[in-house]
């Protein structure tokens, strides 16, 4: 029974999605088909398998989780989210590579994945969005590592610096070159203010994009095949913020300060 139950849970993405869907509320077959973008021919065999293993019950035309199903889904939800985050960025997570998160900091992320329920970017959770917004608006400092040329970042950094926040920004070499051409005004603003600083990472350094406030860390991962926005996690708490600050300091030690007189991006390129 134990082996059969494990196989039932982990061998089918359709069954996994169905269990997570029924965790929200009971559904009819029509509602299941709409929510999972499937059809009765494909989903009914999966429902039958779950019913046979005592995970799903049926009353009239409505399907719901059994008591056993509720207990198991409550425990498996964070694991499923962790699997999907790691799978989406397998190239990044499959090994610690030069220029990315160092082994010690990488290992500390294990505990953060445990707290992902309700904090995963893919969740439609208004309370999390509200908490994120408050974290950005009330923070006294703003640390940002930018490894993808999201054009909203320069304006956000300059705006927060003007408000008096302590703003520290690390740019990868490609992002720096893009921003030098398109957002020089925003970069100059950061340079003119005493409460802001800009650093440029060397050519072979490719960290995740990370934003650190007083209470929150927003981390965006990309293997090169997916957009940052779809592969991110938001973590609240002192330990997460400490991790984010340590990560920032690690990459800061591998970067050069951006000096206003050095207007040529070539001045920052790694010497061969």
VMD Tcl script that draws the C-alpha trace (Angstrom):
set ca {
  {0.00 0.00 0.00}
  {2.79 2.40 0.91}
  {4.63 1.91 -2.38}
  {1.37 2.19 -4.32}
  {0.44 5.43 -2.54}
  {3.82 7.04 -3.23}
  {3.58 6.05 -6.88}
  {0.05 7.45 -7.05}
  {1.19 10.79 -5.66}
  {4.41 11.31 -7.57}
  {4.07 9.55 -10.93}
  {1.43 11.80 -12.52}
  {1.39 15.58 -12.79}
  {-2.34 15.44 -13.58}
  {-3.05 13.68 -10.28}
  {-0.84 16.14 -8.41}
  {-2.63 19.13 -9.97}
  {-6.01 17.54 -9.22}
  {-5.17 16.99 -5.55}
  {-3.97 20.59 -5.16}
  {-7.12 21.83 -6.92}
  {-9.44 19.85 -4.64}
  {-7.58 21.22 -1.62}
  {-9.20 24.57 -2.41}
  {-12.77 23.21 -2.50}
  {-14.86 20.30 -3.87}
  {-15.42 20.34 -7.64}
  {-17.60 18.75 -10.28}
  {-15.99 17.08 -13.28}
  {-16.92 20.09 -15.40}
  {-15.17 22.46 -12.99}
  {-12.12 20.21 -12.86}
  {-11.88 20.14 -16.65}
  {-12.07 23.93 -16.85}
  {-9.57 24.61 -14.05}
  {-7.01 22.06 -15.27}
  {-7.65 22.66 -18.98}
  {-8.33 18.99 -19.59}
  {-11.24 16.72 -20.54}
  {-13.15 13.87 -18.97}
  {-11.43 11.20 -21.05}
  {-8.03 12.28 -19.70}
  {-8.95 13.10 -16.09}
  {-11.45 10.37 -15.12}
  {-8.79 7.60 -15.02}
  {-6.74 9.80 -12.68}
  {-9.75 10.39 -10.42}
  {-10.41 6.65 -10.38}
  {-6.82 5.97 -9.30}
  {-7.08 8.53 -6.48}
  {-10.41 7.09 -5.33}
  {-8.96 3.57 -5.29}
  {-6.16 4.78 -3.02}
  {-8.57 6.51 -0.66}
  {-7.42 10.05 -1.46}
  {-10.55 11.31 -3.20}
  {-14.23 10.71 -2.42}
  {-17.29 11.33 -4.55}
  {-20.74 12.45 -3.49}
  {-23.24 12.59 -6.33}
  {-21.36 14.53 -9.05}
  {-18.94 16.31 -6.72}
  {-15.37 15.20 -5.97}
  {-13.54 16.09 -2.76}
  {-10.43 15.09 -0.80}
  {-10.87 12.39 1.81}
  {-9.46 12.90 5.30}
  {-6.36 10.95 4.24}
  {-6.14 13.09 1.09}
  {-6.30 16.33 3.08}
  {-3.55 15.22 5.45}
  {-1.26 14.16 2.61}
  {-1.90 17.19 0.39}
  {-1.22 19.54 3.30}
  {2.20 17.92 3.70}
  {3.04 17.57 0.01}
  {2.11 21.07 -1.17}
  {5.38 22.76 -0.21}
  {7.36 19.86 -1.65}
  {5.52 20.08 -4.98}
  {6.18 23.82 -5.17}
  {9.84 23.26 -4.38}
  {10.09 20.57 -7.07}
  {8.54 22.85 -9.66}
  {10.75 25.79 -8.80}
  {13.85 23.60 -9.00}
  {12.69 21.88 -12.18}
  {12.01 25.19 -13.93}
  {15.64 26.19 -13.23}
  {17.35 22.81 -13.30}
  {20.51 24.13 -14.95}
  {20.89 26.69 -12.17}
  {20.12 24.42 -9.22}
  {21.81 21.20 -10.38}
  {25.20 22.47 -9.25}
  {26.96 25.43 -7.75}
  {28.78 27.04 -10.65}
  {31.55 29.68 -10.65}
  {30.16 33.16 -10.20}
  {26.83 32.02 -8.81}
  {25.72 31.40 -5.23}
  {28.65 30.02 -3.19}
  {28.27 26.62 -1.54}
  {27.69 27.92 2.00}
  {24.95 30.38 1.01}
  {23.50 27.88 -1.44}
  {23.06 25.33 1.34}
  {21.28 27.85 3.56}
  {18.56 28.16 0.92}
  {17.28 24.68 1.83}
  {15.51 26.09 4.87}
  {13.89 28.86 2.81}
  {12.27 26.43 0.38}
  {10.50 24.90 3.38}
  {8.67 28.18 3.95}
  {7.55 28.65 0.36}
  {3.78 27.95 0.77}
  {1.98 31.27 0.42}
  {5.23 32.92 -0.62}
  {5.71 31.46 -4.12}
  {5.41 33.97 -6.93}
  {2.98 31.77 -8.83}
  {0.42 31.89 -6.00}
  {-2.53 34.22 -6.47}
  {-2.34 35.46 -2.90}
  {-3.36 39.06 -2.34}
  {-2.05 39.08 1.23}
  {1.45 38.20 0.02}
  {1.35 40.98 -2.58}
  {0.19 43.42 0.08}
  {3.00 42.29 2.38}
  {5.54 42.70 -0.42}
  {4.30 46.21 -1.23}
  {4.49 47.22 2.42}
  {7.99 45.81 2.69}
  {9.18 47.96 -0.22}
  {7.42 51.12 0.99}
  {8.52 50.95 4.64}
  {12.09 49.76 4.25}
  {15.02 52.02 5.12}
  {17.44 50.20 2.85}
  {17.26 48.62 -0.57}
  {19.90 46.19 -1.84}
  {19.55 44.99 -5.41}
  {21.52 42.59 -7.60}
  {20.38 42.92 -11.22}
  {21.32 40.15 -13.64}
  {18.59 40.68 -16.27}
  {17.85 43.99 -18.05}
  {14.42 44.68 -16.59}
  {13.83 48.29 -17.56}
  {11.82 49.06 -14.42}
  {14.82 48.59 -12.13}
  {16.74 51.84 -12.84}
  {13.70 54.01 -12.13}
  {12.86 52.08 -8.96}
  {16.41 52.47 -7.65}
  {16.60 56.20 -8.45}
  {13.16 56.86 -6.97}
  {13.97 55.11 -3.70}
  {17.34 56.87 -3.44}
  {15.62 60.26 -3.83}
  {13.35 59.33 -0.92}
  {16.39 58.94 1.29}
  {16.65 55.15 1.33}
  {20.07 53.56 1.46}
  {20.30 52.08 -2.05}
  {23.07 49.73 -3.15}
  {22.97 48.25 -6.65}
  {25.10 45.52 -8.25}
  {24.90 45.17 -12.04}
  {26.23 42.36 -14.19}
  {28.45 43.47 -17.07}
  {25.76 43.04 -19.79}
  {23.14 44.83 -17.70}
  {25.58 47.63 -16.93}
  {26.27 48.16 -20.64}
  {22.53 48.26 -21.39}
  {21.79 50.71 -18.58}
  {24.74 52.94 -19.50}
  {23.18 53.48 -22.91}
  {19.51 53.70 -22.00}
  {19.41 54.78 -18.34}
  {22.44 56.98 -17.78}
  {20.27 59.65 -16.15}
  {19.08 57.21 -13.48}
  {22.62 55.98 -12.89}
  {23.88 59.56 -12.53}
  {21.14 60.19 -9.97}
  {22.40 57.27 -7.91}
  {25.97 58.56 -8.15}
  {25.08 62.09 -7.05}
  {23.31 60.99 -3.88}
  {25.35 60.13 -0.80}
  {22.90 57.42 0.24}
  {23.36 55.32 -2.93}
  {26.13 53.30 -4.56}
  {26.55 51.32 -7.77}
  {28.85 48.35 -8.43}
  {29.59 46.38 -11.58}
  {30.29 42.64 -11.50}
  {33.00 41.11 -13.61}
  {32.17 39.40 -16.90}
  {31.83 35.81 -15.74}
  {29.68 36.54 -12.70}
  {26.01 35.60 -13.20}
  {24.09 35.73 -9.89}
  {20.33 35.55 -9.50}
  {18.44 38.83 -9.37}
  {17.90 39.63 -5.69}
  {16.11 42.48 -3.89}
  {16.64 42.86 -0.15}
  {14.60 45.15 2.13}
  {14.48 45.41 5.93}
  {12.00 42.54 6.18}
  {11.95 40.64 2.88}
  {14.03 39.01 0.16}
  {12.71 38.66 -3.39}
  {14.87 36.25 -5.40}
  {14.47 35.63 -9.13}
  {16.18 32.66 -10.73}
  {16.74 32.01 -14.40}
  {18.47 29.19 -16.25}
  {18.46 31.26 -19.41}
  {15.37 29.55 -20.81}
  {12.75 31.20 -18.61}
  {11.82 34.66 -17.47}
  {12.69 35.80 -13.97}
  {9.11 36.79 -13.20}
  {7.87 33.20 -13.45}
  {10.61 31.67 -11.29}
  {10.84 33.67 -8.11}
  {10.24 33.29 -4.42}
  {9.50 35.81 -1.72}
  {10.82 35.15 1.77}
  {10.09 37.17 4.92}
  {11.95 37.19 8.22}
  {15.27 38.03 9.85}
  {17.06 34.88 8.66}
  {16.05 35.47 5.05}
  {17.15 39.13 5.18}
  {20.48 38.10 6.74}
  {20.96 35.59 3.92}
  {20.14 38.24 1.32}
  {22.59 40.71 2.86}
  {25.33 38.07 3.02}
  {24.68 37.17 -0.61}
  {24.89 40.83 -1.61}
  {28.18 41.28 0.25}
  {29.61 38.17 -1.43}
  {28.99 39.56 -4.91}
  {29.95 43.08 -3.87}
  {33.43 41.75 -3.06}
  {33.63 40.49 -6.66}
  {32.63 43.81 -8.21}
  {34.07 47.23 -8.94}
  {32.52 50.54 -7.86}
  {31.00 52.55 -10.68}
  {32.86 55.87 -10.82}
  {31.17 58.67 -12.76}
  {34.32 59.66 -14.62}
  {34.56 56.18 -16.14}
  {31.76 56.62 -18.65}
  {33.01 53.94 -21.04}
  {31.59 50.47 -20.32}
  {34.85 48.97 -21.61}
  {36.60 50.39 -18.52}
  {34.76 47.84 -16.40}
  {35.43 44.78 -18.53}
  {37.56 42.06 -17.07}
  {41.15 42.17 -18.26}
  {42.25 39.10 -20.18}
}
mol new
graphics top color blue
foreach p $ca { graphics top sphere $p radius 0.5 }
foreach p [lrange $ca 0 end-1] q [lrange $ca 1 end] { graphics top cylinder $p $q radius 0.2 }
display resetview
